[in-house]
């Protein structure tokens, strides 16, 4: 069944690429061996049968609970050392619970979001040379759950440019004043310094909405969010890819194509999501 699904997907992909080689695509990744681990071999096999020269978003199949060692590496430039320029720009890990060492290595174009709704363990060096703008942890947690980081998960210290969004059920709790959570750089417990995140936002579960928040349409494609103390205002497409982070309460969609969008508003404790249809 998996081979049939992959064959159909490959055919549909080639038909799409024939008209738009540069369009960002979403690829569903699953283990070709039927195990619960996504390996580098799985990623290679799937990508080598897809298109060349495209940016893509990865969606991890619900049956996969581990992203294995070296799964996404070197901007996914493979094919016996010959670069094929496949750039991972966004990823949703669905039910993944663990990231192994070098799960993401040198994915320098991972510029949007990494969603880790069920991850509870991340191994040393899981992110090496990986850059993104926002990381979400614990959206699937319904009770207090510990997320275990081994030492030096971020080998290159990228957290200083990443906005961190945590469920209130995530432990250990972050130090909001110092913008510190989990990771550190150094050789041992007596010789290290903690990494700082760009910002840390805590929400009280994805189902608990931010009350008394209203959205007003100022023009055809411009909106205003009527709420004080918004800590994060993020725009997503229908696939869950983060498109933009706004620095104030004004949302401008003039540069985006006609589609359906979702605007997530955080106040540090709760969240409210607005659905916006641009005709």
C-alpha positions as CSV (number, residue, x, y, z in Angstrom):
1,X,0.0,0.0,0.0
2,X,2.8,2.4,0.9
3,X,4.5,1.8,-2.5
4,X,1.2,2.5,-4.3
5,X,0.8,5.7,-2.4
6,X,4.4,6.8,-3.1
7,X,4.0,6.0,-6.8
8,X,0.8,8.0,-7.1
9,X,2.4,10.9,-5.2
10,X,5.5,10.8,-7.5
11,X,3.3,10.9,-10.6
12,X,1.2,13.9,-9.2
13,X,4.4,15.7,-8.3
14,X,5.9,15.4,-11.8
15,X,2.7,16.7,-13.3
16,X,2.8,19.7,-11.0
17,X,6.5,20.4,-11.5
18,X,6.0,20.5,-15.2
19,X,4.2,23.8,-14.8
20,X,6.1,25.3,-11.8
21,X,9.6,24.1,-11.0
22,X,10.2,26.7,-8.2
23,X,6.9,26.2,-6.3
24,X,7.3,25.2,-2.6
25,X,5.8,21.8,-2.1
26,X,4.8,19.7,0.9
27,X,6.1,16.1,1.0
28,X,4.7,13.5,3.3
29,X,7.6,11.5,4.7
30,X,7.3,8.0,6.1
31,X,9.6,5.0,6.7
32,X,10.0,2.8,3.7
33,X,10.9,-0.1,5.9
34,X,7.7,0.2,7.9
35,X,9.5,1.0,11.1
36,X,8.6,3.9,13.4
37,X,11.9,5.7,12.6
38,X,12.5,8.1,9.7
39,X,16.1,7.6,8.4
40,X,18.5,9.4,6.1
41,X,17.9,6.5,3.6
42,X,14.2,7.1,3.7
43,X,14.6,10.8,3.0
44,X,17.1,10.1,0.2
45,X,14.8,7.6,-1.5
46,X,11.8,9.9,-1.4
47,X,13.6,13.0,-2.5
48,X,15.5,11.4,-5.3
49,X,12.1,10.4,-6.8
50,X,10.6,13.8,-6.4
51,X,11.6,17.1,-8.2
52,X,14.8,18.9,-8.6
53,X,15.6,22.5,-7.5
54,X,12.5,22.9,-5.3
55,X,12.0,24.2,-1.8
56,X,9.7,21.9,0.2
57,X,7.9,21.5,3.5
58,X,8.1,18.2,5.3
59,X,5.1,16.6,6.9
60,X,6.0,13.5,9.0
61,X,3.6,10.6,8.8
62,X,1.7,9.9,12.0
63,X,3.2,6.4,12.4
64,X,6.7,7.8,12.8
65,X,7.8,8.5,16.4
66,X,11.6,9.0,15.9
67,X,13.5,11.2,13.4
68,X,16.7,9.2,13.1
69,X,20.4,10.2,12.9
70,X,21.2,12.3,9.9
71,X,17.7,12.2,8.4
72,X,17.8,15.7,7.1
73,X,21.3,16.7,6.4
74,X,23.3,19.3,4.3
75,X,20.2,21.1,2.9
76,X,19.2,17.6,1.6
77,X,21.8,17.8,-1.1
78,X,22.4,14.1,-1.9
79,X,22.7,11.9,-5.0
80,X,26.2,10.5,-4.5
81,X,27.7,13.9,-3.6
82,X,26.1,15.8,-6.5
83,X,23.9,18.6,-5.1
84,X,20.3,18.4,-6.2
85,X,19.3,21.6,-4.3
86,X,16.3,20.4,-2.3
87,X,15.8,22.9,0.5
88,X,13.8,22.1,3.6
89,X,12.0,25.3,4.6
90,X,9.4,24.0,7.1
91,X,8.5,20.9,9.1
92,X,5.7,19.5,11.2
93,X,6.7,16.4,13.1
94,X,3.1,15.3,14.1
95,X,3.5,12.4,16.5
96,X,7.4,12.3,16.6
97,X,8.6,11.8,20.2
98,X,12.3,11.8,19.8
99,X,15.0,13.6,17.6
100,X,18.3,11.7,17.3
101,X,21.7,13.2,16.9
102,X,22.1,15.2,13.6
103,X,18.4,14.7,12.9
104,X,18.7,18.2,11.2
105,X,22.2,19.0,10.1
106,X,23.2,22.1,8.1
107,X,19.6,22.7,6.9
108,X,20.5,26.4,6.5
109,X,17.3,27.2,4.6
110,X,14.9,26.0,7.4
111,X,13.7,29.6,7.8
112,X,10.2,29.2,9.2
113,X,8.8,26.9,11.8
114,X,9.7,23.6,13.4
115,X,6.6,22.2,15.1
116,X,7.4,19.6,17.8
117,X,3.9,19.0,19.4
118,X,4.7,15.6,20.9
119,X,8.5,15.5,21.2
120,X,9.8,14.5,24.7
121,X,13.4,13.8,24.1
122,X,16.1,15.5,21.9
123,X,19.6,14.0,21.6
124,X,22.9,15.9,21.6
125,X,23.5,17.7,18.4
126,X,20.1,17.1,16.9
127,X,20.3,20.6,15.4
128,X,23.6,21.4,13.7
129,X,23.7,24.4,11.5
130,X,19.9,24.5,11.5
131,X,18.2,27.9,11.4
132,X,14.5,28.7,11.9
133,X,12.4,31.5,13.2
134,X,10.0,29.8,15.5
135,X,9.9,26.5,17.5
136,X,6.7,25.1,19.0
137,X,6.8,22.5,21.8
138,X,4.1,20.6,23.6
139,X,0.9,21.5,21.7
140,X,-0.3,17.9,22.1
141,X,0.4,17.7,25.8
142,X,-2.7,17.5,28.1
143,X,-0.9,16.9,31.3
144,X,2.5,18.0,32.7
145,X,5.2,16.4,30.6
146,X,9.0,16.7,30.8
147,X,11.0,17.4,27.7
148,X,14.5,16.0,28.0
149,X,17.4,17.7,26.3
150,X,20.7,16.0,26.2
151,X,23.8,18.3,26.4
152,X,24.2,20.8,23.5
153,X,21.2,20.0,21.4
154,X,21.9,23.1,19.3
155,X,25.5,22.7,18.3
156,X,25.8,26.2,16.8
157,X,23.9,28.2,19.3
158,X,21.0,29.2,17.0
159,X,18.6,29.7,19.8
160,X,19.4,33.4,20.1
161,X,17.4,34.1,16.9
162,X,14.6,31.6,17.5
163,X,11.2,32.5,19.1
164,X,10.2,29.7,21.5
165,X,6.5,28.8,22.0
166,X,5.8,26.4,24.9
167,X,2.6,24.7,26.2
168,X,2.0,25.4,29.9
169,X,2.3,21.6,30.4
170,X,5.9,21.6,29.4
171,X,8.6,21.0,32.1
172,X,11.1,22.1,33.0
173,X,9.7,25.6,33.1
174,X,11.7,28.3,31.3
175,X,13.3,31.3,32.9
176,X,11.2,34.0,31.2
177,X,13.3,36.9,32.6
178,X,16.6,35.5,31.3
179,X,15.0,33.9,28.2
180,X,16.7,30.6,29.0
181,X,15.3,27.1,28.6
182,X,17.1,23.8,28.5
183,X,20.2,24.0,26.4
184,X,23.7,25.2,27.1
185,X,27.1,25.3,25.3
186,X,30.2,24.0,27.0
187,X,32.3,21.0,27.8
188,X,30.9,20.0,31.2
189,X,28.6,21.2,34.0
190,X,31.4,23.4,35.5
191,X,32.3,25.0,32.2
192,X,29.3,26.2,30.2
193,X,27.0,29.1,29.5
194,X,23.3,28.8,28.9
195,X,21.8,29.8,25.5
196,X,19.2,32.5,25.3
197,X,16.2,32.3,23.0
198,X,15.0,35.4,21.1
199,X,11.7,35.2,23.0
200,X,9.7,32.7,25.1
201,X,5.9,32.5,24.9
202,X,3.8,30.1,27.0
203,X,0.3,29.3,26.0
204,X,-2.4,27.5,28.1
205,X,-3.2,24.8,25.6
206,X,-4.2,25.2,22.0
207,X,-7.9,24.8,22.8
208,X,-8.0,27.6,25.3
209,X,-8.7,30.8,23.4
210,X,-7.7,34.3,24.2
211,X,-10.9,36.0,25.3
212,X,-12.2,39.5,24.3
213,X,-9.9,39.6,21.2
214,X,-11.3,41.1,18.1
215,X,-10.1,41.5,14.5
216,X,-11.1,44.5,12.4
217,X,-10.8,44.8,8.6
218,X,-9.3,48.2,7.8
219,X,-9.2,47.7,4.0
220,X,-9.5,44.8,1.6
221,X,-6.3,43.1,2.8
222,X,-5.3,44.9,6.0
223,X,-6.5,43.9,9.5
224,X,-6.1,45.2,13.1
225,X,-6.1,43.0,16.2
226,X,-7.8,44.8,19.1
227,X,-5.9,43.4,22.1
228,X,-3.2,44.7,24.3
229,X,-0.1,42.8,25.4
230,X,0.1,40.5,22.5
231,X,3.4,38.7,22.7
232,X,3.3,37.0,19.3
233,X,1.2,37.4,16.2
234,X,1.9,34.7,13.6
235,X,0.4,34.1,10.2
236,X,0.1,30.5,8.8
237,X,-1.2,29.0,5.5
238,X,-3.6,26.0,5.3
239,X,-0.7,23.5,5.5
240,X,0.5,25.0,8.8
241,X,3.5,26.7,7.4
242,X,4.4,30.0,9.2
243,X,4.5,32.8,6.6
244,X,5.2,35.8,8.8
245,X,5.6,37.1,12.3
246,X,4.2,40.6,12.9
247,X,5.8,43.1,15.2
248,X,2.6,45.0,16.0
249,X,-1.2,44.6,15.9
250,X,-1.5,45.3,12.1
251,X,-1.7,42.5,9.6
252,X,-1.1,43.2,5.9
253,X,-2.0,40.5,3.4
254,X,-1.4,42.6,0.2
255,X,1.7,40.7,-0.8
256,X,0.1,37.3,-0.3
257,X,-2.0,35.4,-3.0
258,X,-5.7,34.7,-2.7
259,X,-6.1,31.8,-0.2
260,X,-7.2,30.9,3.3
261,X,-4.9,32.0,6.2
262,X,-4.8,31.4,10.0
263,X,-3.6,34.2,12.3
264,X,-2.5,33.0,15.8
265,X,-2.4,35.5,18.6
266,X,-0.5,34.8,21.9
267,X,-0.6,36.9,25.1
268,X,2.0,34.7,26.9
269,X,-0.6,32.4,28.4
270,X,-3.4,31.8,25.9
271,X,-4.0,31.7,22.2
272,X,-6.7,32.7,19.8
273,X,-6.8,31.7,16.1
274,X,-8.5,33.8,13.4
275,X,-9.4,32.4,10.0
276,X,-8.9,34.9,7.2
277,X,-10.1,34.4,3.6
278,X,-8.4,36.5,1.0
279,X,-10.3,36.5,-2.3
